[in-house]
Amino acid sequence: MGTVVAWIALLVGGAALFLVWKLGLDLAQATRRLDRYNRSLYEAGDQIRKLEEQLAQTTAILRVEMAHQGSPVTVRPEMTVRAVTALHPQAEQVLASLHIGGCSSCAANPDETLAQICADNGLDLSKVMGNLNSLFQAGLPSANGGSRVPQPVKVPNIELIL
């Protein structure tokens, strides 16, 4: 009788070991599948973030074009950094020379307005606006005699203190 119980216990133990081994294989397969799904979700999220950035940039450009259709281009305090940089290719350089964006210590949110950034950083809003608006005073008349075309402007040298 004792040997029969020992054999039954041995068979139950063997079945339990087989079941644990099989569950381990299933868990490893589920973990690989979950990793693949997580990677796909991350890539999709990354693509969505890129598309949102493109949408924000395109929206800023369209707003600028609509606001200045038929009127001279001027920078206003309620404009975002994104809209200002869409106005002129050198606007980013002018902002960087005023320590608005351009480096990690003076980074600026592209969706913040000039007034907000100047208030937060203690900058003179009229100086920032004057420097940005000077970009459009150096333009040449376009071929159709209408609005002025932005021309490259000499941006002041920036002193880097390390």
C-alpha positions in Angstrom: 0.0 0.0 0.0 2.8 2.4 0.8 4.4 1.9 -2.6 1.2 2.6 -4.4 0.8 5.9 -2.5 4.4 6.7 -3.3 3.9 6.0 -7.0 0.7 8.2 -7.0 2.6 11.0 -5.2 5.4 10.6 -7.7 2.9 10.8 -10.7 1.1 13.8 -9.2 4.5 15.5 -8.6 5.6 14.8 -12.1 2.3 16.2 -13.5 2.7 19.3 -11.3 6.3 19.8 -12.6 5.1 19.4 -16.2 2.3 21.9 -15.6 4.7 24.4 -14.1 7.1 23.9 -17.1 4.2 24.4 -19.5 3.0 27.5 -17.7 6.5 28.9 -17.8 6.6 28.5 -21.6 3.2 30.2 -21.9 4.3 33.0 -19.6 7.4 33.6 -21.7 5.4 33.6 -24.9 2.9 36.1 -23.3 5.7 38.3 -22.2 7.2 38.4 -25.7 3.8 39.3 -27.1 3.2 42.0 -24.5 6.7 43.5 -25.3 5.8 43.5 -29.0 2.5 45.3 -28.3 4.2 47.8 -26.0 6.7 48.6 -28.7 3.9 49.1 -31.3 2.1 51.3 -28.9 5.2 53.4 -28.2 5.9 53.8 -31.9 2.3 54.8 -32.6 2.4 57.3 -29.7 5.7 58.7 -31.1 4.1 59.1 -34.6 1.1 60.8 -33.0 3.4 63.3 -31.2 5.2 64.0 -34.5 1.9 64.6 -36.3 0.6 66.8 -33.5 3.8 68.9 -33.8 3.4 69.2 -37.6 -0.2 70.2 -37.1 0.7 72.9 -34.6 3.4 74.2 -36.9 1.1 74.2 -39.9 -1.7 75.9 -37.9 0.7 78.6 -36.7 1.8 79.3 -40.3 -1.8 79.4 -41.5 -2.8 81.8 -38.7 0.1 84.1 -39.5 -0.8 84.1 -43.2 -4.5 84.8 -42.5 -3.7 87.6 -40.0 -1.3 89.3 -42.4 -3.1 88.8 -45.7 -3.0 92.2 -47.4 -1.5 94.0 -44.3 2.1 94.6 -43.3 3.7 91.9 -41.2 4.2 92.9 -37.5 4.9 90.9 -34.4 2.3 91.3 -31.6 2.6 90.4 -27.9 -0.1 87.8 -28.1 1.7 85.8 -30.8 3.3 82.5 -29.8 6.9 81.7 -30.3 5.8 79.1 -32.9 3.9 81.8 -34.9 6.8 84.3 -34.7 9.3 81.7 -36.0 6.9 80.9 -38.8 6.9 84.6 -39.9 10.6 84.9 -40.7 13.4 82.3 -41.0 15.7 84.4 -38.8 13.2 85.0 -36.0 14.7 82.0 -34.1 18.1 83.6 -34.2 16.8 86.9 -32.8 14.9 85.1 -30.0 18.1 83.2 -29.2 20.1 86.4 -29.0 17.6 87.6 -26.4 17.9 84.3 -24.5 14.5 83.0 -25.5 15.1 79.5 -26.7 18.2 78.4 -28.4 19.8 76.6 -25.5 18.8 74.4 -22.6 19.0 77.1 -20.0 16.7 79.5 -21.8 14.4 77.1 -23.5 11.0 78.4 -24.5 7.7 76.5 -25.0 6.7 77.2 -28.6 3.1 77.6 -27.6 3.8 80.4 -25.1 3.1 84.0 -26.1 5.8 86.6 -26.3 4.1 88.5 -23.5 4.1 85.4 -21.2 7.8 84.7 -21.9 8.9 88.2 -21.3 6.9 88.4 -18.1 8.2 85.1 -16.8 11.9 85.9 -17.6 11.9 89.6 -16.8 12.6 90.7 -20.4 11.5 94.1 -21.9 8.6 93.2 -24.2 9.1 96.4 -26.3 12.7 95.5 -27.0 11.8 91.9 -28.0 9.0 93.2 -30.3 11.3 95.9 -31.8 14.0 93.4 -32.6 11.6 91.0 -34.1 9.8 93.6 -36.1 13.1 94.9 -37.5 13.4 91.7 -39.4 10.5 92.8 -41.7 11.8 96.4 -42.3 14.8 95.0 -44.3 12.6 93.4 -47.0 12.5 94.2 -50.7 9.2 94.9 -52.6 7.9 91.7 -54.2 7.6 91.3 -58.0 3.9 92.1 -57.9 4.5 95.4 -56.0 2.7 94.1 -53.0 4.0 93.0 -49.6 7.7 92.9 -48.7 9.7 89.8 -48.9 11.8 89.0 -45.8 15.5 89.3 -46.5 18.4 88.0 -44.4 19.3 90.4 -41.6 22.5 90.7 -39.6 21.7 89.3 -36.2 23.9 90.6 -33.3 26.7 88.3 -32.2 25.9 86.2 -29.1 28.4 86.1 -26.3 28.6 82.6 -24.8 29.7 82.5 -21.2 30.8 79.0 -20.1 
